[in-house]
Amino acid sequence: MRDVTVSGVVAAAPTELSAWLEPATIVEAEGSFAIERVEERDGATVVVASGPGLQLPLRFEDRDGAIYYTQESERGPFSAMETWLEIDPVDHGRTRLTARSAVELAAPLPFGDRIAAWKRRGELTNLLESDETGFE
């Protein structure tokens, strides 16, 4: 399993950023998957996303003030994937967003986890850039 972390400061108050960070918005901003549907299940939001040749259910929960999400089933590109989004006030209406993810690729490829972490870092960077441009 590989860990990746990206962080950046957004020109928005924590409440504004939290309101913007809805599960479907997060998946869209990451840029790899299209949203098929959003469902409420067992106290969590499940975003069913799709990409070339696959369908990926992502389960979103609030955990200790952080947004936590994971691949819900074993039928996705990862054998394990979990992500935490943490929001911390900086000063005068600015907020730090830190995205941490741990990934393990389901396919037995040489350097597969390294490739998955590289891809995941790009998705999390896309999310941060969407946040930054969304509040300019």
C-alpha positions as CSV (number, residue, x, y, z in Angstrom):
1,M,0.0,0.0,0.0
2,R,1.3,3.5,-0.9
3,D,0.4,6.7,0.8
4,V,0.1,10.1,-0.9
5,T,-0.6,13.6,0.6
6,V,-1.3,16.9,-1.1
7,S,-2.1,20.1,0.6
8,G,-3.0,23.7,-0.3
9,V,-4.5,26.9,0.9
10,V,-7.9,27.9,-0.5
11,A,-9.2,31.5,-0.5
12,A,-12.5,30.5,1.3
13,A,-13.7,30.2,4.8
14,P,-13.9,26.7,6.3
15,T,-17.7,26.7,6.1
16,E,-17.7,27.7,2.5
17,L,-15.1,25.0,1.6
18,S,-17.0,22.4,3.6
19,A,-20.3,23.3,1.8
20,W,-18.5,23.0,-1.6
21,L,-17.0,19.6,-0.8
22,E,-20.0,17.4,-1.5
23,P,-19.2,13.8,-2.5
24,A,-20.2,14.1,-6.2
25,T,-18.2,17.4,-6.4
26,I,-15.1,15.7,-5.0
27,V,-15.3,12.8,-7.5
28,E,-15.9,15.2,-10.4
29,A,-13.1,17.5,-9.4
30,E,-10.6,14.6,-9.2
31,G,-11.3,14.2,-12.9
32,S,-11.0,10.4,-13.5
33,F,-14.6,9.3,-13.3
34,A,-18.1,10.3,-14.4
35,I,-20.9,10.3,-11.8
36,E,-23.6,7.7,-12.5
37,R,-25.6,8.2,-9.4
38,V,-25.5,9.2,-5.7
39,E,-27.2,7.2,-3.0
40,E,-27.7,7.5,0.7
41,R,-27.0,4.1,2.4
42,D,-26.5,3.2,6.1
43,G,-25.6,6.7,7.2
44,A,-23.2,7.3,4.3
45,T,-23.3,8.8,0.8
46,V,-22.3,6.4,-2.0
47,V,-21.2,7.9,-5.3
48,V,-21.3,5.3,-8.1
49,A,-18.7,6.5,-10.6
50,S,-17.7,5.0,-13.9
51,G,-14.7,5.2,-16.2
52,P,-13.5,3.2,-19.2
53,G,-14.7,-0.3,-18.6
54,L,-15.4,-0.1,-14.9
55,Q,-17.8,1.0,-12.3
56,L,-16.6,2.3,-8.9
57,P,-18.8,2.8,-5.8
58,L,-17.2,5.3,-3.4
59,R,-18.5,5.4,0.2
60,F,-18.2,8.9,1.9
61,E,-18.5,9.4,5.6
62,D,-17.7,12.1,8.2
63,R,-15.0,10.8,10.6
64,D,-13.9,13.1,13.4
65,G,-14.6,16.2,11.3
66,A,-12.7,14.9,8.2
67,I,-14.3,13.7,5.0
68,Y,-13.4,10.0,4.7
69,Y,-14.1,7.9,1.6
70,T,-13.1,4.5,0.3
71,Q,-13.8,2.1,-2.6
72,E,-16.9,0.3,-1.3
73,S,-16.6,-3.0,-3.2
74,E,-13.8,-5.2,-4.2
75,R,-14.7,-4.8,-7.9
76,G,-12.8,-1.7,-8.6
77,P,-9.3,-0.8,-9.7
78,F,-8.0,-1.0,-6.1
79,S,-7.7,-3.8,-3.7
80,A,-7.7,-1.0,-1.1
81,M,-8.2,2.7,-1.3
82,E,-9.0,5.2,1.4
83,T,-8.9,9.0,1.5
84,W,-9.2,11.6,4.1
85,L,-9.9,15.3,3.4
86,E,-9.1,17.6,6.3
87,I,-10.0,21.3,6.5
88,D,-8.1,23.7,8.8
89,P,-8.6,27.5,9.1
90,V,-5.5,29.5,8.2
91,D,-6.4,33.2,8.6
92,H,-8.8,35.8,7.3
93,G,-11.1,33.6,5.2
94,R,-8.4,31.2,4.0
95,T,-8.5,27.5,4.6
96,R,-5.9,24.7,4.3
97,L,-7.2,21.5,2.6
98,T,-5.1,18.4,3.1
99,A,-5.9,15.3,1.1
100,R,-4.3,12.0,2.2
101,S,-4.9,8.7,0.4
102,A,-3.6,5.2,0.7
103,V,-3.9,3.0,-2.3
104,E,-3.1,-0.6,-3.4
105,L,-3.8,-1.6,-7.0
106,A,-5.9,-4.7,-7.6
107,A,-3.9,-5.8,-10.7
108,P,-0.7,-7.7,-10.2
109,L,1.6,-5.3,-12.1
110,P,5.3,-4.6,-11.5
111,F,5.4,-1.3,-9.6
112,G,1.5,-1.3,-9.6
113,D,1.2,0.4,-6.2
114,R,3.7,3.0,-7.2
115,I,1.7,3.7,-10.4
116,A,-1.6,3.8,-8.4
117,A,-0.1,6.3,-6.0
118,W,1.2,8.5,-8.9
119,K,-2.3,8.5,-10.4
120,R,-4.0,9.2,-7.1
121,R,-1.6,12.1,-6.4
122,G,-2.7,13.6,-9.7
123,E,-6.4,13.2,-8.8
124,L,-5.9,14.8,-5.4
125,T,-4.0,17.7,-7.0
126,N,-6.9,18.2,-9.5
127,L,-9.2,18.4,-6.5
128,L,-7.0,21.1,-4.8
129,E,-6.7,23.0,-8.1
130,S,-10.5,22.9,-8.5
131,D,-10.9,24.3,-5.0
132,E,-8.5,27.1,-5.6
133,T,-10.1,28.2,-8.9
134,G,-13.6,27.7,-7.6
135,F,-13.1,30.4,-4.9
136,E,-11.0,33.0,-6.8
